[in-house]
Amino acid sequence: MSFRLNGIVECGERHDHIYRRTMLLAEQVKVSQGSPIVTCLLEGPSGSGKTAMAATVGIESDFPYVKIISAESMIGLSEGSKCAQIVKVFEDAYKSPLSIIILDDIERLLDYVAIGPRFSNLISQTLLVLMKRLPPKGKKILVIGTTSEVNFLDSVGIRDAFSVTFHVPTLKTEDTKKVLQQLNVFSSDDMDSAAEALNDMPIKKLYMVVEMAAQGEDGGAAEAIYSGKQKIQISHFYDCLQDVVGY
């Protein structure tokens, strides 16, 4: 699935807690008589795993209708066409007894530009109306939003439309070590040093650094690294890390 290219890995108690809580919201939608629509916002730094987490909840929930609305799926569409497409997703969801709709990178859906700031008020109002509208009798919906611009969503009133907000953090050293242990690309002697160097790193950027380092200094080492025949050279890893973070 393109929204979780690296699958889902164990990356610490903080991420696991948010995942469990979001899964509980899906369960609440299934069994509740008084909450036909539940809304949840996952906010945090870019690359922190929000989309992968939302997609995993969609898969693991076993809901018959799961749809991701992303800016990528609307490239080239006019403002009105984007609104029509968003409305269609919700109307399709109303036909299913249980649905999950993921609004991925909401600020990008709204064409948000920090200078100004500028954004599409039409799309913003469309989302607000749809998230507050009760689905038809017997239909239940969980809406999961993701954003890296929670202050912007706060300023335009969209954050208030979500009943629950969870902060998806960057990885601390102990979290990073868990991820690296699962990837198994460093020697045991280098594991702690690599984890320490990756402290406070979004998981998406961690994967980027590891994949660069796994190529080796001359390229072509990745197959041997990922098959377990070789390990990443820590000195080359530090060079790649410097390239990615810029210091």
C-alpha positions in Angstrom: 0.0 0.0 0.0 1.6 3.3 -1.1 0.6 5.1 2.1 2.7 2.8 4.2 5.6 1.8 2.0 7.6 0.4 4.8 4.8 -1.5 6.4 4.2 -0.8 10.1 7.0 -1.4 12.6 7.2 -1.3 16.4 8.6 2.2 17.2 8.0 2.7 20.9 5.3 3.1 23.5 4.2 6.6 22.4 3.4 5.6 18.9 1.8 2.3 20.1 -0.4 4.2 22.6 -1.7 6.5 19.8 -2.4 3.5 17.5 -4.3 1.6 20.3 -6.3 4.7 21.1 -7.3 5.2 17.5 -8.2 1.6 17.1 -10.4 2.0 20.2 -12.2 4.9 18.4 -12.9 2.5 15.5 -14.3 0.0 18.0 -16.4 2.8 19.5 -17.9 3.5 16.1 -18.8 -0.2 15.6 -20.6 -0.6 18.9 -21.9 2.8 19.9 -25.5 3.7 19.6 -24.9 7.4 20.2 -21.9 8.2 18.0 -22.6 7.6 14.3 -19.7 9.8 13.3 -16.4 10.0 15.3 -13.6 12.3 14.2 -9.9 12.0 15.1 -6.9 14.2 14.2 -3.3 12.9 14.1 -0.9 15.8 14.1 2.8 16.0 14.2 6.0 16.8 12.3 6.2 15.9 8.6 7.4 12.3 8.2 6.4 11.2 11.7 4.2 8.3 10.5 0.8 9.8 10.7 -0.4 8.6 7.3 1.0 5.1 7.8 -0.8 4.9 11.2 -4.1 6.1 9.8 -3.8 3.6 6.9 -3.0 0.8 9.3 -6.1 1.6 11.4 -8.1 1.5 8.2 -6.7 -2.0 7.3 -6.9 -3.5 10.7 -10.4 -2.2 11.5 -11.9 -4.5 8.9 -14.4 -1.8 8.0 -16.1 -2.6 4.6 -15.4 0.9 3.2 -12.1 2.7 3.7 -11.1 5.6 1.6 -8.1 8.0 1.7 -8.6 11.5 0.4 -5.2 13.0 -0.5 -4.0 16.0 -2.5 -2.2 13.6 -4.8 -5.5 12.1 -5.9 -6.8 15.6 -6.9 -3.8 17.0 -8.9 -5.1 19.1 -11.7 -8.7 19.5 -10.4 -10.3 22.8 -9.9 -11.4 24.0 -6.5 -15.1 23.0 -7.2 -14.1 19.6 -8.6 -12.1 18.9 -5.5 -15.1 19.7 -3.3 -17.3 17.5 -5.5 -14.8 14.6 -5.1 -14.7 15.0 -1.3 -18.5 15.1 -1.2 -18.7 11.9 -3.3 -16.4 10.0 -0.9 -18.7 10.8 2.0 -21.8 10.0 0.0 -20.3 6.6 -0.9 -19.4 6.1 2.7 -23.1 6.7 3.6 -24.0 3.5 1.6 -21.8 1.3 3.9 -22.8 0.3 7.4 -19.2 1.1 8.6 -16.8 3.4 7.0 -13.4 5.0 7.6 -12.5 8.2 5.7 -8.9 9.4 6.0 -8.2 13.1 5.2 -4.5 13.0 4.5 -2.4 16.1 4.9 -5.4 18.4 5.4 -3.4 21.5 4.8 -2.5 20.3 1.4 -6.1 19.4 0.6 -6.8 23.1 1.4 -4.0 24.4 -0.8 -2.5 26.0 2.3 0.4 28.5 1.7 2.0 29.9 4.8 2.6 33.3 3.2 -0.6 35.3 3.8 -1.7 32.7 4.8 -3.7 31.5 1.7 -6.0 28.5 1.5 -9.2 27.4 -0.1 -12.1 28.6 2.0 -14.5 26.6 -0.2 -12.8 23.3 0.6 -12.5 24.2 4.2 -16.2 24.9 4.5 -17.0 21.7 2.6 -14.9 19.6 5.1 -16.5 21.4 8.1 -20.0 20.7 6.9 -19.3 17.0 6.1 -17.6 16.3 9.4 -20.5 17.8 11.4 -23.2 16.1 9.3 -24.8 13.0 10.8 -24.8 10.0 8.5 -28.1 8.3 7.6 -29.7 6.0 10.2 -27.8 2.8 10.6 -24.6 4.1 9.0 -21.4 4.9 11.0 -18.3 6.7 10.0 -14.8 7.3 11.5 -13.0 10.3 10.0 -9.2 10.4 10.6 -7.4 13.5 9.6 -3.6 14.0 9.4 -1.7 17.3 9.5 1.7 18.8 10.0 0.2 22.3 10.4 -2.1 22.0 13.5 -1.8 25.7 14.3 -3.2 26.6 10.9 -6.1 24.1 11.3 -6.7 25.7 14.7 -6.8 29.2 13.2 -9.4 28.3 10.6 -11.6 26.3 13.0 -11.0 22.9 11.5 -9.2 21.4 14.5 -12.4 22.1 16.6 -14.3 19.8 14.2 -12.3 16.8 15.5 -13.4 15.3 18.7 -10.0 13.9 19.6 -6.4 15.1 18.7 -3.3 12.9 19.1 0.2 14.2 18.7 2.4 11.8 16.7 6.0 12.6 17.8 9.5 12.2 16.3 11.4 9.2 17.6 13.6 9.3 20.7 16.7 7.2 21.0 15.0 4.3 22.6 12.3 4.3 19.9 14.9 4.5 17.2 16.8 1.5 18.6 13.6 -0.6 18.4 13.2 0.3 14.7 16.9 -0.4 14.0 16.7 -3.8 15.8 13.8 -4.8 13.5 15.7 -3.6 10.4 18.8 -5.5 11.5 21.2 -3.6 9.3 23.7 -2.5 12.0 26.2 -4.6 13.9 25.4 -5.0 17.6 28.5 -2.8 18.3 27.1 0.1 16.2 23.5 -0.2 17.1 23.5 2.2 20.2 25.6 4.8 18.4 23.3 4.8 15.3 20.2 5.1 17.5 21.7 8.0 19.5 22.6 9.8 16.3 19.0 9.4 15.0 17.4 10.8 18.2 14.5 13.2 17.6 14.2 12.0 14.0 10.8 11.5 12.1 10.5 7.8 11.1 10.3 8.7 7.4 13.6 10.5 7.5 15.1 7.6 9.5 14.3 5.2 6.7 15.8 7.6 4.2 19.1 7.8 6.1 19.2 4.0 6.5 18.4 3.3 2.9 21.1 5.7 1.7 23.7 4.2 4.1 22.7 0.6 3.0 23.8 1.4 -0.6 27.4 1.5 0.6 30.1 4.0 -0.3 30.3 2.7 -3.9 26.6 1.7 -4.3 25.2 -1.8 -4.8 25.6 -3.0 -1.2 21.8 -2.9 -0.3 21.1 -6.5 -1.3 23.9 -7.9 1.0 22.8 -5.5 3.8 19.1 -6.4 3.8 19.8 -10.1 3.4 22.0 -10.0 6.5 25.3 -10.9 4.8 26.8 -7.4 5.6 26.2 -4.6 8.0 26.1 -0.8 7.4 29.5 0.8 8.0 28.9 3.3 10.8 31.3 5.9 9.3 29.3 5.9 6.0 26.1 6.1 8.0 27.3 9.3 9.7 28.1 10.8 6.3 24.6 10.0 5.0 23.1 11.4 8.1 25.0 14.6 7.6 23.8 14.8 4.0 20.1 14.4 5.1 20.0 16.7 8.2 22.4 19.2 6.8 24.8 19.5 9.7 
